[in-house]
Amino acid sequence: MFHLLVPHYRVESVLELTAERLQQWDITALLLDVDCTLKRYRASGVSAEVADWLSELRRSGVGLCIVSNGRGQRIRQFADPLGLPFIAQAIKPFPLGVRAALRKIGAVPQRTALVGDQVFADVLAGRLAGVKSILVRPMHPEEEPWFTRAKRIPEQWWLKSLQ
């Protein structure tokens, strides 16, 4: 049961997920969390570096879809300028939103990874949906609401126990 909380891969930033690295891991599609994964919590959009990274992956043929627990209008305002399909109100850690994203972009679970910054939401949702999970270090978690920051404490304990 605890294996559901163990990410397949861990990286510092999404920028480490190059097309070459994804190919080595046999990953052809990424389902992407938004807050503290692609952007700072309080930012409205991504940095130029992340925008370039997304463009490079798209040029390389990697399938991309946003999967967020955020409300529809907020996620639409984020995803539309990037030209990315999205699933909002995904209710992670439940796998329903992940499965909807797989259908939306025509990806197969065995070659797809969910990329996010939270073990108890992103990693668990990915594992339950049968996709790989890639955990990134959260961008500026001090900007998150108190209830998300509170989850970081047991999450950090869990990650230390894995080492």
TAFEN-V625130 format. One record per backbone hydrogen bond with DSSP energy under -1.0 kcal/mol. CO is the residue of the C=O (numbers start at 1). NH is the residue of the N-H. Records with the same first field share a line. If there is no record, write none. Layout:
BEGIN
CO = NH, NH
END
This chain:
BEGIN
1 = 4
2 = 5
3 = 6
9 = 135
13 = 16
14 = 17
16 = 18
18 = 22
19 = 23
20 = 24
21 = 25
22 = 27
23 = 26
28 = 63
29 = 113
30 = 65
31 = 115
32 = 67
34 = 37, 38, 39
36 = 139
39 = 36
47 = 51
48 = 52
49 = 53
50 = 54
51 = 55
52 = 56
53 = 57
54 = 58
55 = 59
56 = 60
57 = 62
58 = 61
63 = 30
65 = 32
66 = 87
68 = 90
70 = 89
71 = 75
72 = 76
73 = 77
74 = 78
75 = 79
76 = 80
79 = 84
80 = 83
85 = 66
87 = 68
90 = 97
91 = 94
95 = 99
96 = 100
97 = 101
98 = 102
99 = 103
100 = 104
101 = 105
102 = 107
108 = 111
109 = 112
111 = 28, 29
112 = 132
113 = 31
114 = 134
115 = 33
116 = 136
118 = 122, 123
119 = 124
121 = 125
122 = 126
123 = 127
124 = 128
125 = 129
126 = 131
127 = 130
132 = 114
133 = 8, 9
134 = 116
135 = 11
140 = 143
141 = 144
145 = 149
146 = 150
151 = 155
152 = 156
153 = 157
154 = 158
155 = 159
156 = 160
157 = 161
160 = 163
END
